[in-house]
């Protein structure tokens, strides 16, 4: 056979005309799927090893292929590899280079497989590794929040509903609320990982292969826990990517909501916290400004991850079985979501480590919103008054406070008794923010005692999740 040009299509036997230059560039994916090179080479090494054990490759052929692939990996990592758009994708670029390096033996590597099961395998290997890195980022942020909770277990903060002061909580309790959300995100990733860790390799183009392959060998070599049971499904569905992107979108939802709180707390109207200068920027025209650009940008980046999820769902919704070229479009949304999540988690953990609270401002805000009104109602109920009557009594007391611009705790015992005769001197122990928080001394409550216990339990839960 005449010698092939290294950039010539490896599938071009039945074609009589070259691919249009624009079409070649339009259909190529190598500019973005080259990031899968390590997974592609790992999959090929495992495939060659299996072909040898199945008697399809000789020992010398296997060793030649593996050595060549390892050398190509080094070339890529050193920046010496020449990627070619004419060769379309990461698979064909590596295979063509292998054939140049070791000759016709390189052409035997593709025996018993297709680019369809090859890319599905690469994507699963890649996502499996990235999920672990994202979980590491989540754990780091969770640990930072627990550290803050431990330090601020007694700091009083207004708790809000409808963005209006509702009841006092401790800042530590508030931090642990975000910890719980992020821990569920990590658990969702662990669950998603179970479905990612299925091996498609051996499904070939769509129907399997006639060669006597041994898929269990390849799965063991690549660390897959399961083997895809249907060749059509294995090469055509991308539900594992969609599921991951849903979890990614939910993580960004939590980070966006958290960012919104930080932005509010940083505003001059609230002034509850301070972030390090290295996580904020100034104004080009207003020298007094310190803008919370990092949380604002994370809040904005949630939109692109939502968009990626919508794009992937739309990509798959009308595809018949089996593989279609549409699926080339699954990579860029996935890569973008991964990059966005990892960067956001990294900067968020760094930023939170710089956070300083302003307890005096928080306590002042607590005292302005009648946030212990519910405590007064509970006090009356304990004294024997039905809750609905207690609610009415406290409502009248709050109205008096609004009219006279005083908190309930600032009223005299005589004045409070004018609303109900059962009120006694001990009422002031529940009308203070500190008393209000301390009274909620039960599992999940905001009392300092419970926060300290929850911090210890949170550290234990982080440890257990990391062991899975």
C-alpha positions as CSV (number, residue, x, y, z in Angstrom):
1,X,0.0,0.0,0.0
2,X,1.2,3.5,-0.7
3,X,2.4,5.5,2.4
4,X,-0.3,7.7,3.9
5,X,0.0,11.3,4.8
6,X,0.0,11.6,8.6
7,X,-2.9,14.1,8.3
8,X,-4.9,11.9,5.9
9,X,-8.3,10.7,7.2
10,X,-8.0,7.3,8.8
11,X,-11.6,6.5,7.7
12,X,-11.3,7.8,4.1
13,X,-11.2,4.6,2.1
14,X,-14.6,4.9,0.6
15,X,-14.4,8.6,-0.2
16,X,-13.2,10.0,-3.6
17,X,-13.1,13.7,-2.7
18,X,-11.4,15.4,0.2
19,X,-13.4,17.0,3.0
20,X,-14.3,20.6,2.3
21,X,-11.9,22.9,4.3
22,X,-14.7,24.7,6.1
23,X,-16.5,21.5,6.9
24,X,-13.3,20.0,8.2
25,X,-12.9,22.9,10.6
26,X,-16.6,22.9,11.4
27,X,-16.8,19.3,12.4
28,X,-13.5,19.0,14.2
29,X,-13.4,18.8,18.0
30,X,-9.7,18.5,18.7
31,X,-9.5,22.1,19.8
32,X,-11.5,21.3,22.9
33,X,-11.4,17.5,23.3
34,X,-7.6,17.4,23.4
35,X,-8.0,17.9,27.2
36,X,-9.1,14.2,27.2
37,X,-5.7,13.0,26.0
38,X,-4.7,11.3,29.3
39,X,-8.0,9.4,29.5
40,X,-7.8,8.5,25.9
41,X,-4.3,7.1,26.3
42,X,-5.2,5.2,29.5
43,X,-8.2,3.7,27.7
44,X,-6.0,2.7,24.8
45,X,-3.3,1.1,27.0
46,X,-6.0,-0.9,28.8
47,X,-7.6,-1.9,25.5
48,X,-4.2,-3.1,24.1
49,X,-3.6,-5.1,27.2
50,X,-7.0,-6.8,26.9
51,X,-6.4,-7.5,23.2
52,X,-3.2,-9.2,24.1
53,X,-4.8,-11.3,26.8
54,X,-7.6,-12.2,24.3
55,X,-5.0,-13.4,21.8
56,X,-5.6,-10.7,19.3
57,X,-2.3,-8.8,19.8
58,X,1.1,-10.5,20.4
59,X,3.2,-9.7,23.4
60,X,5.6,-7.6,21.2
61,X,2.8,-5.8,19.5
62,X,1.2,-4.9,22.9
63,X,4.5,-3.7,24.3
64,X,5.2,-1.6,21.2
65,X,1.8,0.0,21.3
66,X,2.0,0.8,25.1
67,X,5.5,2.2,24.8
68,X,4.4,4.4,21.9
69,X,1.4,5.7,23.7
70,X,3.4,6.5,26.8
71,X,5.9,8.4,24.7
72,X,3.0,10.3,23.1
73,X,1.7,11.3,26.5
74,X,5.0,12.7,27.4
75,X,5.1,14.7,24.1
76,X,1.7,16.2,24.9
77,X,2.6,17.1,28.4
78,X,5.9,18.7,27.3
79,X,4.0,20.7,24.6
80,X,5.8,19.0,21.7
81,X,2.7,17.3,20.2
82,X,1.3,18.8,17.0
83,X,-2.5,18.7,17.1
84,X,-4.1,18.6,13.7
85,X,-7.6,19.8,12.9
86,X,-7.5,17.6,9.8
87,X,-7.4,14.6,12.1
88,X,-10.6,15.8,13.7
89,X,-10.4,14.7,17.3
90,X,-8.2,13.6,20.1
91,X,-8.5,9.9,19.2
92,X,-7.4,10.2,15.6
93,X,-4.6,12.6,16.4
94,X,-3.1,10.1,19.0
95,X,-3.7,7.1,16.7
96,X,-2.1,8.8,13.7
97,X,0.9,9.8,15.8
98,X,1.2,6.3,17.1
99,X,1.3,4.8,13.6
100,X,4.0,7.3,12.6
101,X,6.0,6.3,15.6
102,X,5.7,2.4,15.5
103,X,4.4,1.7,12.0
104,X,1.6,-0.6,11.0
105,X,1.3,-2.1,14.4
106,X,-0.3,1.2,15.5
107,X,-3.1,0.5,13.2
108,X,-4.1,-2.7,15.1
109,X,-4.9,-0.7,18.3
110,X,-8.4,0.1,17.0
111,X,-9.4,-3.5,16.7
112,X,-12.6,-4.3,18.4
113,X,-13.6,-0.7,19.3
114,X,-15.0,2.5,17.7
115,X,-14.6,6.1,18.4
116,X,-18.2,5.9,19.7
117,X,-17.3,3.7,22.7
118,X,-13.9,5.3,23.0
119,X,-15.2,8.8,23.6
120,X,-17.9,7.6,25.9
121,X,-15.2,5.9,27.9
122,X,-12.9,8.9,27.9
123,X,-15.7,11.1,29.1
124,X,-16.5,8.8,32.0
125,X,-12.9,8.5,33.0
126,X,-12.5,12.3,32.9
127,X,-15.7,13.1,34.8
128,X,-14.8,10.5,37.4
129,X,-11.6,12.3,38.2
130,X,-13.1,15.7,38.1
131,X,-15.9,14.8,40.5
132,X,-13.2,13.8,43.1
133,X,-11.5,17.2,42.6
134,X,-14.8,19.0,43.0
135,X,-15.6,17.1,46.1
136,X,-12.2,18.1,47.5
137,X,-13.1,21.8,46.8
138,X,-16.5,21.3,48.5
139,X,-14.8,19.7,51.6
140,X,-12.4,22.6,51.8
141,X,-15.2,25.2,51.8
142,X,-17.3,23.1,54.2
143,X,-14.3,22.9,56.6
144,X,-13.9,26.7,56.4
145,X,-17.5,27.2,57.3
146,X,-17.2,24.9,60.2
147,X,-14.2,26.7,61.4
148,X,-16.1,30.0,61.3
149,X,-19.1,28.4,63.1
150,X,-16.8,27.2,65.9
151,X,-15.3,30.7,66.3
152,X,-18.6,32.5,66.1
153,X,-20.8,30.1,68.1
154,X,-22.1,32.8,70.4
155,X,-22.2,35.8,68.0
156,X,-25.8,37.0,67.6
157,X,-27.2,37.7,64.2
158,X,-30.7,38.7,63.0
159,X,-32.4,35.8,61.4
160,X,-34.5,36.9,58.4
161,X,-37.7,35.8,56.7
162,X,-38.9,37.8,53.7
163,X,-35.6,39.8,54.3
164,X,-37.2,41.2,57.5
165,X,-35.7,40.6,61.0
166,X,-37.5,37.5,62.3
167,X,-35.7,35.9,65.3
168,X,-32.2,36.0,66.7
169,X,-29.8,33.3,65.6
170,X,-26.1,32.7,66.2
171,X,-23.7,33.4,63.3
172,X,-22.3,29.9,63.8
173,X,-25.7,28.4,63.3
174,X,-26.1,30.4,60.1
175,X,-22.8,29.2,58.8
176,X,-23.8,25.6,59.5
177,X,-26.9,26.0,57.4
178,X,-24.7,26.6,54.4
179,X,-22.6,23.6,55.5
180,X,-25.6,21.4,55.3
181,X,-26.5,22.4,51.8
182,X,-23.0,21.9,50.6
183,X,-22.7,18.5,52.3
184,X,-25.8,17.4,50.4
185,X,-24.2,18.6,47.2
186,X,-21.2,16.4,48.0
187,X,-23.5,13.5,48.7
188,X,-25.2,14.0,45.4
189,X,-21.8,13.9,43.6
190,X,-21.0,10.7,45.4
191,X,-24.3,9.2,44.1
192,X,-23.7,10.6,40.6
193,X,-20.3,9.0,40.6
194,X,-21.9,5.5,40.9
195,X,-23.6,6.0,37.5
196,X,-20.5,7.6,35.9
197,X,-18.4,4.6,36.8
198,X,-19.8,2.3,34.2
199,X,-17.5,1.2,31.3
200,X,-18.8,1.5,27.7
201,X,-15.6,0.2,26.0
202,X,-16.3,-2.9,24.0
203,X,-19.6,-1.6,22.7
204,X,-17.8,-0.6,19.5
205,X,-19.9,1.6,17.2
206,X,-23.3,0.4,18.5
207,X,-23.7,-3.4,18.3
208,X,-20.6,-4.8,20.0
209,X,-17.8,-6.5,18.1
210,X,-17.1,-9.9,16.6
211,X,-13.7,-10.2,18.2
212,X,-13.4,-12.3,21.4
213,X,-12.8,-9.3,23.7
214,X,-12.9,-9.7,27.5
215,X,-14.5,-6.5,28.8
216,X,-14.1,-7.5,32.5
217,X,-10.3,-7.2,32.0
218,X,-10.5,-3.7,30.5
219,X,-12.9,-2.6,33.3
220,X,-10.6,-3.8,36.0
221,X,-7.6,-2.1,34.4
222,X,-9.5,1.2,34.2
223,X,-11.0,1.0,37.6
224,X,-14.6,0.8,36.5
225,X,-17.0,-0.8,39.0
226,X,-19.6,-1.8,36.4
227,X,-19.7,-2.6,32.7
228,X,-22.4,-1.1,30.5
229,X,-24.9,-3.9,29.8
230,X,-26.3,-2.7,26.4
231,X,-24.1,-1.6,23.6
232,X,-26.7,0.8,22.0
233,X,-27.2,2.6,25.3
234,X,-23.5,2.7,26.2
235,X,-22.5,4.7,23.1
236,X,-25.5,7.0,22.7
237,X,-26.7,8.3,26.1
238,X,-25.1,11.2,28.0
239,X,-27.4,11.1,31.0
240,X,-24.4,10.7,33.3
241,X,-23.1,14.1,32.0
242,X,-26.6,15.7,32.4
243,X,-26.9,14.3,35.9
244,X,-23.5,15.8,36.8
245,X,-24.5,19.1,35.3
246,X,-27.7,19.2,37.3
247,X,-25.6,18.7,40.5
248,X,-23.2,21.4,39.3
249,X,-26.2,23.8,38.8
250,X,-27.4,23.0,42.3
251,X,-24.0,23.7,43.8
252,X,-24.0,27.1,41.9
253,X,-27.5,27.8,43.2
254,X,-26.2,27.4,46.8
255,X,-23.1,29.5,46.1
256,X,-25.2,32.1,44.4
257,X,-27.6,32.4,47.4
258,X,-24.7,32.5,49.8
259,X,-23.1,35.2,47.7
260,X,-26.3,37.2,47.8
261,X,-26.2,37.1,51.6
262,X,-22.6,38.2,51.7
263,X,-23.4,41.1,49.4
264,X,-26.2,42.2,51.6
265,X,-24.2,41.8,54.8
266,X,-21.4,43.9,53.2
267,X,-23.6,46.7,52.3
268,X,-23.5,49.9,54.3
269,X,-27.1,49.4,55.3
270,X,-26.2,46.2,57.1
271,X,-22.5,46.3,57.6
272,X,-22.4,42.9,59.4
273,X,-19.1,41.6,58.0
274,X,-15.8,42.5,56.3
275,X,-14.0,40.6,53.6
276,X,-10.3,40.8,52.8
277,X,-9.3,43.6,50.4
278,X,-7.9,41.0,48.1
279,X,-11.4,39.7,47.4
280,X,-12.9,43.1,46.6
281,X,-12.3,45.9,44.1
282,X,-12.7,49.6,43.9
283,X,-14.5,52.0,41.6
284,X,-12.9,53.8,38.7
285,X,-14.7,57.0,39.7
286,X,-15.8,56.7,43.4
287,X,-12.7,56.4,45.6
288,X,-14.7,55.4,48.7
289,X,-16.1,52.2,47.2
290,X,-15.2,48.6,48.2
291,X,-17.1,46.4,45.9
292,X,-17.8,42.7,46.6
293,X,-16.9,41.6,43.0
294,X,-16.1,38.0,43.9
295,X,-19.5,37.1,45.3
296,X,-21.2,39.1,42.6
297,X,-19.3,37.2,39.9
298,X,-20.0,33.8,41.5
299,X,-23.7,34.8,41.6
300,X,-23.4,35.7,37.9
301,X,-21.5,32.5,37.0
302,X,-24.5,30.4,38.2
303,X,-26.2,31.5,35.0
304,X,-23.7,29.9,32.7
305,X,-23.9,26.5,34.5
306,X,-27.7,26.7,34.3
307,X,-27.3,27.4,30.6
308,X,-25.0,24.4,30.2
309,X,-27.6,22.1,31.8
310,X,-30.3,23.4,29.5
311,X,-28.0,23.0,26.5
312,X,-27.2,19.3,27.4
313,X,-30.9,18.5,27.9
314,X,-31.8,20.1,24.6
315,X,-28.9,18.3,22.9
316,X,-30.2,14.9,23.9
317,X,-34.0,15.4,23.7
318,X,-34.5,14.4,20.0
319,X,-31.7,11.9,19.3
320,X,-32.6,8.5,18.0
321,X,-30.4,5.5,18.9
322,X,-27.5,5.1,18.6
323,X,-24.6,7.6,18.4
324,X,-25.1,10.9,16.5
325,X,-22.7,13.7,15.7
326,X,-24.8,15.9,17.9
327,X,-23.0,14.4,20.9
328,X,-19.8,16.2,19.9
329,X,-21.5,19.2,21.5
330,X,-21.6,17.6,25.0
331,X,-18.0,18.4,25.8
332,X,-17.8,22.2,25.9
333,X,-20.8,22.6,28.3
334,X,-19.4,19.9,30.6
335,X,-15.9,21.3,30.5
336,X,-17.2,24.8,31.2
337,X,-19.3,23.7,34.1
338,X,-16.4,21.8,35.7
339,X,-14.0,24.7,35.3
340,X,-16.6,27.2,36.7
341,X,-17.4,25.0,39.7
342,X,-13.8,24.3,40.6
343,X,-12.8,28.0,40.3
344,X,-15.8,29.2,42.3
345,X,-15.3,26.7,45.1
346,X,-11.6,27.6,45.3
347,X,-12.1,31.4,45.5
348,X,-15.1,31.0,47.8
349,X,-13.1,29.1,50.4
350,X,-10.3,31.6,50.2
351,X,-12.7,34.5,50.5
352,X,-14.6,33.0,53.5
353,X,-11.3,32.4,55.3
354,X,-10.8,36.2,55.2
355,X,-14.2,37.0,56.6
356,X,-14.4,39.1,59.8
357,X,-17.7,39.7,61.7
358,X,-19.0,42.9,63.2
359,X,-20.9,41.6,66.3
360,X,-21.9,45.1,67.5
361,X,-23.7,45.9,64.3
362,X,-25.4,42.6,64.2
363,X,-26.6,42.9,67.8
364,X,-27.9,46.4,67.1
365,X,-29.9,45.2,64.1
366,X,-31.4,42.4,66.2
367,X,-32.7,44.9,68.7
368,X,-34.4,47.0,66.1
369,X,-36.7,44.4,64.7
370,X,-38.7,43.1,67.7
371,X,-37.0,39.8,67.0
372,X,-37.8,38.4,70.5
373,X,-41.6,38.8,70.0
374,X,-42.0,35.1,69.5
375,X,-40.1,34.5,72.7
376,X,-42.6,36.7,74.6
377,X,-45.5,34.7,73.0
378,X,-43.8,31.4,74.0
379,X,-43.3,32.8,77.5
380,X,-47.1,33.6,77.8
381,X,-48.0,30.1,76.6
382,X,-45.8,28.6,79.3
383,X,-47.7,30.8,81.8
384,X,-50.9,29.2,80.7
385,X,-52.3,31.5,78.0
386,X,-53.4,29.9,74.7
387,X,-51.0,30.6,71.8
388,X,-53.6,32.6,69.7
389,X,-54.3,34.9,72.7
390,X,-50.6,35.2,73.4
391,X,-50.0,36.1,69.7
392,X,-52.6,38.9,70.1
393,X,-51.1,40.2,73.3
394,X,-47.6,40.4,71.9
395,X,-48.9,42.1,68.7
396,X,-50.3,44.9,70.9
397,X,-46.9,45.1,72.7
398,X,-45.1,45.4,69.4
399,X,-47.5,48.1,68.3
400,X,-46.6,50.1,71.4
401,X,-42.9,49.6,70.7
402,X,-43.3,50.8,67.2
403,X,-45.3,53.9,68.4
404,X,-42.7,54.7,71.0
405,X,-39.6,53.6,69.0
406,X,-38.6,51.0,71.7
407,X,-37.7,47.4,71.7
408,X,-39.7,45.0,73.9
409,X,-36.7,44.6,76.2
410,X,-36.6,48.4,76.8
411,X,-40.1,48.5,78.3
412,X,-40.6,48.4,82.0
413,X,-42.1,45.5,83.8
414,X,-45.1,47.6,84.7
415,X,-45.7,48.5,81.1
416,X,-45.4,44.9,80.0
417,X,-47.8,43.8,82.7
418,X,-50.4,46.2,81.2
419,X,-50.7,43.8,78.3
420,X,-50.9,40.7,80.5
421,X,-50.9,40.2,84.3
422,X,-49.1,36.9,84.1
423,X,-45.9,38.7,83.0
424,X,-43.3,38.7,85.8
425,X,-39.6,39.9,86.2
426,X,-38.3,36.7,84.7
427,X,-39.7,37.8,81.3
428,X,-36.5,39.8,80.6
429,X,-34.4,36.6,80.4
430,X,-36.3,35.7,77.2
431,X,-36.5,39.2,75.8
432,X,-32.8,39.5,75.2
433,X,-31.2,38.2,72.0
434,X,-28.8,36.1,74.1
435,X,-31.7,34.5,76.1
436,X,-33.7,33.9,72.9
437,X,-30.9,31.9,71.3
438,X,-30.0,30.1,74.5
439,X,-33.6,28.9,74.9
440,X,-33.4,27.0,71.6
441,X,-31.3,24.3,73.1
442,X,-32.3,21.2,71.1
443,X,-31.0,19.3,68.2
444,X,-30.9,21.6,65.2
445,X,-31.5,24.7,67.3
446,X,-29.5,27.9,67.4
447,X,-28.3,27.9,71.0
448,X,-24.5,28.2,71.5
449,X,-24.5,24.8,73.2
450,X,-26.1,23.2,70.1
451,X,-23.8,25.0,67.7
452,X,-20.7,23.6,69.5
453,X,-22.2,20.1,69.3
454,X,-23.1,20.6,65.7
455,X,-19.6,21.7,64.8
456,X,-18.2,18.5,66.3
457,X,-20.7,16.4,64.4
458,X,-20.0,18.4,61.1
459,X,-16.3,17.5,61.3
460,X,-17.3,13.9,61.8
461,X,-19.6,13.9,58.8
462,X,-16.9,15.5,56.6
463,X,-14.5,12.7,57.6
464,X,-17.1,10.0,56.9
465,X,-17.9,11.4,53.5
466,X,-14.2,11.6,52.6
467,X,-13.9,7.9,53.4
468,X,-16.6,6.8,50.9
